[in-house]
Amino acid sequence: MDKDSYFETADQKLTKEFEDAIRKLRESGVNLVDKSEWQYRLGICKTCEHWEQYGKSEEVSKCTKCGCPSFTFMERNKRCPLAKPKWR
């Protein structure tokens, strides 16, 4: 397997795991924000110095400050972990 194929396969696996985690979160009954609120939070986080993206999908990412993957930003009770939160 060449380097490009390896990373493409890893990207696909990571995206699948991310989608599975979101599905499980939705099924768990946790109170979630709507899509526009999640995109608002995600947009703010993408400009932050603690943002770390994995692979090609900008949605598959995490906050290096708290370690939260970007799908946890969907939870209504979550807030930005910084001392001065960028979103609540």
Buried (B, 14 or more C-beta within 10 A) or exposed (E): EEEEEEEBEEBEEBBEEBBEBBEEBEEEEBEBBEEEBBEBBBEBBEEBEBBEEBBEBEBBBBBEBEEBBBBBBBBEEBEBEBEEEBBE
